[in-house]
Each structure stands twice: as C-alpha cells, then as structure tokens.
C-alpha cells in the first residue's frame, strides 16, 4: 500500500466513518475513501508546486579547481592571505613505502625523503608493473595529507583528507565538487521574497 493510501485510510477510519449514520453501504465507503484520497493528492501536489515556485535560478558559477567556497565578500579584502595552491600528492603503502606524483611541487616536497618512487601519471605502471590507480582503487595506498588552516587558495583546498572544510574563525566554508564546469545556483524565497536558502546543483 502506498503511503498516501495509508494516510487516506487512516483519515477515513478516524474522521469520516464515525460520522456515518447507520450502516454505510460498500458504495458509500468506497466513494468516501476515494474522495479523501483525491483531496490528499490534490493538497500534496499543490504543496509541492508551492515549494517549486519558491526556488528560482539566480545565476551560474564557473569552477576550474574542482572546488567552491562560501564566504562574506568583504572578508576577501580584509582577511585573504596570498598563498599559491601547492599541489602535493604523496601516498604511503601498508609497508611504509612512499610514492609521489611526479609534478614539481611534490618532488620539491619529498626531495629529502629516502626511497620515494615517483610516477608521472596515475595510469603509468610503477617499477613493479602495477598502476597507481589500481593501488588507490584497492585501498592499498593512503594519501598523506597536509592541513593548511590559512584563509587562502592553498588553505581552502588543503582540506586534510575531507571533501569540505571550515576555514578558521568561520571566515568561509570550502568544499570539493565532482569536477570543473559551470553550475546553476538556485535560491529559495519565503513569502516576503527574502532569500532563505541557496543551493548549487553539482549533479542531479
């Protein structure tokens, strides 16, 4: 039984049936049940439509770094720290061996670490013939995360292994998304036209 049918039946039994005088016919019962269900469905549809009407598209946002940040615009001038994002990607296997992506930032970070094996791409086989992506999918590698708590480009994306991060002193919230692109931004308004909720549609 659908949830709506169950609700209609409960309403009929508690609110409608006691108001019948005498013994109602099967037709009267079926008609009353149908009327209750129709009324509920009409009310439900109207409610959904009212919610949809309160959401409206207010714009789009471009993403080129697989991440977004929410903050008060005035904080950018007041508190933003110039800090270039450093893309360091290093991993450790269960035996304690270190692996690093072969970009300049990672090589610089690990230049004094003995026994590191670098790889150019995640699809390039390592010395043992296994690809980095295969290790990652199997959960054999753990990424070594560095946490930068500054209100900066590097701080927003160096999230310490999480896909979202509260920037210090509640200056902002940064979060990862599925990839680069242009995403729609919607706002929900109350009955006075004030924005009370905002959402970004990353994936349906």
N, C-alpha and C positions, 0 to 999 in steps of 0.2 A: 504494500500500500504506500502511495506517495505521502510525503509529509503533509502536503496541502489537503489530501483526502482525509488524513487522520485528524487534522485540526478541524476540518469541516464536520466530521463525525462527532468529535468531542463537543463542539458548539451546539450541534443538533441535539445531542443527548442531554446536555445540561441546561440549554437555554430555550430550545424550541419545543421539544417533546413534552415537557411539563405543562405547556400552555394549551395543548390539545384538550378539548372537552370530549369525554367519551373515548372510545377506542378508534384511533385513526385507521383508515384503510391503507393498504400497501401503496396505493397510488399517492395518497396524501403524504406518506412518509418519504417516498421516492422524490416527489416533487419538492418537498421542503428541503431535503438533503441537497438536491441539485441547485436550488436557489441559494442556499448557504455557500456551497462550493463556488458557484458563479460569482457571488458577491465578493468572496475572499480573493478569487483570482483577479477580479477587476481592481480591487483595492491594491493587491500586490503589484500588478502591472503599473498602476498609477504611481505607486511609491517608487518603483524602480525608475520610471520615466522622470519623476521629480528629482531623483538623485543624479541621473544622467544630465539633466538640464543644468544642474548646478556646477558641473565640471565643464570647463571650456579650455581650448588650446590658447595659450598666451605667448607661445613662441617656440623657438628651436635653439638647441645648443650644440656647437661643434666640439668634438673630442678628438684629440690627436695623441693623447698619452694614456689611453685606457683608464682614465680616472676623472672624477669630478670633485669639486669642493663647494661646500655651502658656508658662506660667511657674510658678515656685515661688510659692505663695500668700503666703509670708512676705515676698517681695520687694515686694509691693504696699505694705505699711506702711513698709518700710524705704527703698525707692528711688523709688517712684512720684512723678512730678512733675506738679503740676496745670497742665495746658496744654490748653485747649479746642481741639478739632479745627477747623482753619480750612479750609474747602472752597474752595480757589482752583483754578480751571480756566482755563488760558490756553494758547493754541496759536500756532504760527508757521507761515506757509506758505512755499513754496520761494522766494518773492520777498522774504521777510523781514518781511511784514506780520503784526502781532499781532492776535489775536482773543481775546475773553474771554467767558466765561459771565456773564450779567447779574445774578448774585447780589451781595449787599452785600460779601462778603469779596473777591471777585475785583475788583469796582470799586474798592475801597479799595486793594488791592494795586497796581493799574495806573493809579491816578489821575494819576500824573505821567509816564506813558508816552505819548508823542505818537502820534497816528494809530491808536489802538486802535479796533476795531469790536466792540461788544458784541452779544450775541444773547440773547434771553430763554429760548428752548428750542432743543434740537438739531434740532427739526423746523421751526423758524421760518426762512423764507428770509432770506438776507443781502441787502445792497443790490444785489448782482448777480443775485439770484434763486435762488442755489444754497443748499441747506440745509447746516448744519454736519455733519450725519450723513453726507451724501454725500461731503464732503471727507475725513472720517475713514475711511470705508469704502474710498475710493480711495487712501488713504495720502498725500494731498496736504498734510495738516496733521501737525505733530509737536508733541506736548504738551511744554510747558515744565515740568519737574519741579523741585520744591524738596525737598531732603532734610533732614528733622529727625531727629537722632540721639538725642533725649531719650527716656527711658522714660516715655512719656505717651500720652494719647489721640491727640494730633497726631503724635507720633513714630511710633506704631505704624502709622498709616495713610498718612503721608507717606513712601512707600517708594521714591521716586526712580525710578519707572517700572517697578519689578519687582512681581510678584504675591506676593512673600514678602520678608521682611527679618529679619536677625539684629539684635536690639536690643543696644546696646552692652554690653560686658563679659559677654556671654552671659546677660543677665538674662531674655531671652524670645525667642521666635520669633513674628512676626506674619505673617499671610497673608490674601490676599483669597479670597473664595469667590464662587459664581455669583450669590448673591442672599440676601435676608433669608428667614427661616423658622425652623423647628425641625428640628434634625438629630440623628440617632441616633448614639450613641457606643458603640463596641464595644471589648472588651478580650480579649486572648488570654492564657491562663494556661499555665504549664508544669505538669508532673506533680505539683508540690507546691502548686498553687493560687495561685502568685505571678503577678502581672501582669507580663508581659514585653513587651507591645506594645499600643498603643492606636491606634484609627483612628476617624475621623469620616466617615460616609458622606454626601458632599455631593450626588453624582449617581451613579446606577447606570450 
